[in-house]
Every structure is written in structure tokens, then in C-alpha cells.
């Protein structure tokens, strides 16, 4: 009996220890979400290059958000402008790591505004989901108010985390088009995939619900995704495409999460050009 009681106590001790460790891991996931989601210092907050390094003229802009945070960005005018593009980048690095994309959009005849979110690059403040939405609103206001660019001449582009931000502003405003590249459906969906043994949907303090925002987007939508994406599964792109309202298009590219748009070469550039051309034509007809 004594032996049996000792074994029972041991089992209870192990069970209590396991529950404690599980609870501690849940607490860690709850408290560390911001660090798990945002990577402003990877590879660095320092600006390592500028559009001048790829022979593009540009203007440094400072935007003020509605909560008085100063944001840093660049406005790159196109030589033969056909419209403007509002660029929201992914969760790592800063605007100086997006020169390849800036070149592509410039060659497509789009004057581009790219900003660093609060807490990124030279922008002030601390990053948060609500903060990134305020940042997006400030960027939209800069194009439409300071630069007097009509909404029907603006394309909103978001890559990865930036796709959620882009979908948010496109749902609130009426741009000519919305392009979402390598996008996730929502943060809780991604967390559930990464941490299947934890109640992450209950623990999540971040949402970035791209899919929900898409339901309120009325402009043409282009979803771009690669089956080779090792970070955000291809199924996320297909699900977003299914959720988007017409008119909508899907462009399948190849390559990994960060280099797919470069590896896809002409397929990527032609897909962008065709979609943007059709979207501007539709916006012109609706005037």
C-alpha cells in the first residue's frame, strides 16, 4: 500500500509539473507576441541604401499620424507616371531593403510611396497593430491630400504583414486596386499552424485579419502567392482569393517567401502590369 501511495504521489507530481510547464509556455506566448510577430531590427533598423543607389530620384517624406507619431518614408516619382502605388512592406527590416520592388514599380510607371511603420527604420514610436493602421491612414492622407492624387489613381500594395495593413486601408478607402503578395489570412490562423498544441486563438492579442478586411474591399484585387512559400502556406493565398469580391485575379509565382517575386521574373512583372492596366481602365470608365 505504501509503495502504491508513493507511486500515486509521483504521478501527481509529474502531472502538476507538466500542467505548470504548459501554463508557463502559454504565458510566454501571450506576453511575447509582439516580439514573435515584429522584426524591425532584422536585419537592421539602419537604412543601408536609398533609391539613389539604383538611379531613382526620390523625396524623403515625414508623415504625422493622428496620434502624433512621426513616420519616415520615401516618395519615388515615376518618369512616365500612370498612377501611384502605396507600398506596405513585411515584418522584417525597413524601406531600404525594398529597392528591387521599388525598381519594378517605377518601371511600371507608378510613383511609389513607401513608409516604415512606427518603430521601424527611422520612424518614431513603438509598433502595434492599431499603430500600423494609423500609419496606413497617414500614408493614404499624404497621397490624397498633400499630393492631391485621386483615389482612383492609387494602387495599394502589401507584402506579407503589409498585406494585412494594405487590406485594412483598401477596405476603408476606395483605391483603384489592391495587390496582396504572400499574405496570411490572419495572425490567429498562422499561430494555430505554428503552435497547434496551444490555445493560441484564445491567447492572441493580434489579429491582422486580412480575410475579414477583404470582405469590405470593393476595388479589383490581385492575390499573388507561391506554392514554394516556406513561411506563409500557399493555401492562405488561395483562401484569400476565394474570400475576395469580384473583380479579382490570382497570380501564381515560384520561389520562396522573400525572393519569389524576383525568382519569377517576367511572369511576376507581366502579371502586375496586366492587372494594373485593367484596374486603371476600369477606374477611368467608372468616373
N, C-alpha and C positions, 0 to 999 in steps of 0.2 A: 504493500500500500504506500509506504514511504517513497519507494522508487517511482511508483506511478504518479504520486503527487509532485515529486521533483521534476519529472518529465513534463507534466502539465504546466508547471510554473515556467519551465524553459520555453515551451511552445508559446505561452502567453507573452513572455519577454520578447521573443523574436517577432511576434505579431505586433506588439506595441512599438518595437523599434522600426519595423517596416512601415507601419502607418505614420510614424513620426517622420521618417525619411521622405515618404511620399508627400506628406504635408509640407515639409521644408522645400521640396522641389517645386510644388505648386506655388508656394510663397515666392520663391525665386523667380519663377516665370511671371508672376503677377507684378513684382516690383521692378524687374529688369527689362520690361517690354520695350521701353524706348531704346535701350542700348542694343537689343536684339533686332530692332526694326531699322534704326537710322545709323548710317555710317558716314557722317560728314568728314571725318578725318582719314578715311581710307579712299585713295592713297594719301591724301593730304588736304588740309584746308587752304594751303598755299596755292595761289594761282601760278601755274607752271608755264603758261603760254597765253597768247591772245590771238584774235583773228588776224592781226597784222603778220603773224608768223606764217600764215597761209595766203598772204597777199590780199586780205579782205579789209576794206575800210570799215570802221566801226565807231560807235559812240558809247562811252561809258555812261550809264544812267544810274541814278539813285532814286528809288521809289520809297514813298512813305505809306505804310499800311494804316488802316483805320484805327489800329491800336498803337500807332506811333513807333513802329519798328522800321528802321532804315534798311532797305534791301539793295544789294548791288547786282547789276546786270549789264548786258551789252545789247545795243541795237545795231544790227548789221544790215545796212540798206542794200537792196539788190540793184544791179546795174540797169536791167530792163524789168522793172517791177510790175508784176501782175497781181500782187496781193501781199498780205503779211502773214507771218506764222508766229504763234505764241508757243514757245518751247518749254516744257516742264521735264526736267531730267530725272534720272533714277536716284536711288537712295545712297549711292556712294560717290565720293569725290565732289567736284564742283564744275562750274561752267567751262573752266579751262580744259577739261577732259572731254569736251564735246565738239572739238574742231572738225572732225570728219563729218559729223552731221550738219554742222553749220555750212560747210562747203557744199554738201548735197543740196540743201535748201536754197542756198544762194544761186546755184546753177539752175535751179528750177524757177528762178525769177521771183523768189519770195524774200521780202525784207523780214528779218527774224529778230524777235525779242526773246532773249534767254535770260532767266534770272536764277540766282541762288536763293533757296529758301532761307528763312531765318535760321541762324546757327550754322549755315554752310558758307564756305568761301569767305568773302568779305562782308557778308550780310550780318547784321546785328541780331540779337535776340537768341532765344532757345527754341529748338524745334518742337513742334507739337502738331497733332492732326488739325486741330482748329486753326492753328497758326498758318499752316500751309494753305488752307482755304482762304484766309485773309491775304496771304501773299499772292495767290492767284487773282483775287479780286483787284488788288493794287496793280498787277501787271495788265489785266484787261482794261482798267481805267486809263493806264498810261497810253495804250494804243488807241483807244476810242476817244479819249478826252484830250490828252496832251498832244497826241499826233493826229487827231481828227480822222482816224481811219475808220470807215464804216464797218459795222459788224459783219455785213455780208461779203467783206473782202478779207476777213481774218480766218485762218485755219488754226485750230487748236491741236497741238501735238503733245502727246505724253508717252514716255517710255518707262516701263516697269512701275515703280512707285508713282512716277509722274503721270502715268495713265489715269490713276485714280483721281489725282488733282485735276487733270485735264477734263475728265468726265464730269467732275463736280462743276467746273465753271461753264462747260458747254450746256449743262442742264439748267443753269441759272440764266445764261445769256443765249443769244441766237447767232452763233458764228456761221460762216459759210460751210464749214465741215469740221469733223473731229476725227483724228487719227490716233489709235491706241496701239502701241507696239509692245510686245512681250508683257502683256498686262495680266494681273491676277484678278479673280472675281471679288475677293475681299480678304482682309487680313485674317479674320477667324477661319476662313476656308484654308488658307495657306498654313496657319498654325495647326489646324486639325490634321493636316497631312504630315507636318514635321514632328508633331508630338501627339501621336494617336492614343497614347495611354494616359493622357491628362485631360481634364475638363476645360480645354482651352477656350471654348466658345463662351463659357461662363466667366473665365478669368480675363478675357481680352478687354483691354481698355482702349484699344484702337480698332477702327472699323474699316476705313477706306473702302467703302462698299462700291466698287466700280460698277458692278452689275446693277445695283439699285439706281445709281445715277443715270445709267444708260436708258432706263425706262422713261426718263423725262427729257431725253435728248431728241430734238426734232430735226436736226440737220443731218445730212448724209454722214455715215460712219464707215470708216475703214479699220478693220481689225487685222493686225499683222502679227504672225507668230510662226515659230519654227518648231517642228517635231523634235528637233535636237536640243531644245532649250533644257538645260540641266537644272535650272533654278525654279522657273515657273512652268509647270506642265502645259503641254500643248492643249490639253483638254480645257484649260482655263480660257484660252483664246476662242476655241470652238463654242464654249458655253456663252461667252460674251457676245459672240456673233449671233447666236440663237436668240439672246435676250434683246439685242438692239432692234430698234424700229427701222422699217424701210424709209428711205433707200439705204442699203448697206452693202458692203463688199468685204471679202476676205482675201488676204494675200498671204500665201504660204511661202516662207523663206526657208533657208537652210543655215545651219551653223548654230553656235552656242548662244547663250543669253546676251552676252556683251558684244560679240563680234558678228552675230548673224547678219545684221544689215550690211556690213562690209563684205562678208563672205558671199552674200547673194548677188552682189554686183549689180548688173544691168537689170536683172529681174526686179530687184528692190526699187531702183530708180524709176524704171518704167511703170511699175505699179503705183508709185507715188504720183508721177506725172499724169497718168491717165485719170486717177481718182480726183486729183486737184483740178484738172482741166474740166472734168464733168461737173464737179461741185460748183466751180465758179460760173459755169454756163447756166446751171440750174438756178443759182442765186440771182444772176442777171435777169433771167426770164421771170422770176417771181417779183421783181420790183414793181 
